[in-house]
């Protein structure tokens, strides 16, 4: 595309942006910030322990979504879905190794759309999938068609893995409860270097429209951050979440991830409390990097021309339901994740929405806010109306899946979340059913699926679920060993 065509496209964005929010005639930059394995352990989400002043600041500036749901609580498939606007069943991506272009070679990703409209499209760190920590510093499972420029920092955290505490030495540190309270500064860690490089790119491109993806690797295991962040969380203030003594009695076996088959991995509570302390320390470390980005935008006078989207690829378990850890479940803690939008001039800024939204909705929303036309095939829907009025009634529904290796027979879990209910099937009910009433049971402790009084609710939710996502194992290629 010629520079003249680029100029014409960008001029069109001036008009589109002005029409949407009545702002000065300048196209919006996009700062697209991703955190890895971050649940809603953030103060503005109501977490009583988390110390996150910068994410709280961003929430105060923009619109916080308290009920945003990923499509699969696993890094590769959820990122592929979010960045293409297509559901996992369309992409045929369910594991950690398959690339979305194997099934959809002509897909136009979100950053690729901005590139086509004349933006400078850039990435620093993890936007598409990377194996953590062994692929830090590489391109991972990246998509070269999405970017003009990529930067892959590699910090001292990758050089000090021999110092990491691993509670389960039989597992790699990427999959175990493992941590390091590191020496040195933020800027020496990979995520600190990512922030530094992102600030450099914003400064170098401050006079032209840009889409900048900034992908932090934490708080993914191993939980590595400077030790000063541990000081924020005295161990005596860390608690395990409440669960009834018989919490698991009415839940199907498939509801629990294959990599966490027994409560707390069979570890002592004193050890898992240390792991939880380390997780929170890493959350505050990521929060500090977000603060550096916000400060840089303000110092460059870019805050009035830059949209900020902060998201995590999925949620995370920190001991709920008598000892679930990490992800790969269809309970609320791993299916939901933080999502905060800041758009200059948006009428809804400074408020929160309780409406149900999905990560596939990000693509059409960001495109609309910037006056770009997304591909017709994308499967999300724009949530711009919520950004303008976060207290509106949306009546959304979210669909989340999880594929398990099973014992010789893979198991597909499929879940629908409405404003009141979560209904889940495992292999279309052959491996179990779950129904939780969030009006009475926000902790999802009481499974109502087999109660005859809720038969009609189950039937209605089952019909909606099966109309939208697969409930059985797909016949497309996937690698059970990499789930």
ABEGO torsion letter per residue (X at the ends): XBAAAAAAAAAAAAAAAAAAAGBBBBBBBBBBBBBBGBBABBAAAGBAABBBAAAAAAAAABBBBABBBBABBBAAAAAAAAAAGBBAAAAGBABAABBAAAABAABBBAAAAAAAAGBBBBBBEBABBBBOAAABGBAEBBBAAABABBBBBBBAAAAAAAABBBABAABBAAABBBBBBBBEBAAABAAAAAAAAAAAAAAAAAABBBBBBBBBAOABOBBBBBAAAAAABBAAABBBBBBBAAAAAABBAAABBAABABBGGGBBAAAAAAAAAAAAAAAAAAAAAAAAAAAAAAAAGAAAABBBBBBBABBBBAGBGGGBBEBGBABAAAABBBBBBBBBGBAABGBBBABBBBAAAAAAAAAAAAGBBBBAABABBBAAAAAABAABBAGBBBBBBBBBAEBGBBBBBBBBBBAABBBBBBGGGAAEBBBBBAAABAAGABBAAABAAAAAAAAAAAAAAAAABBABBBABBBBAAAX
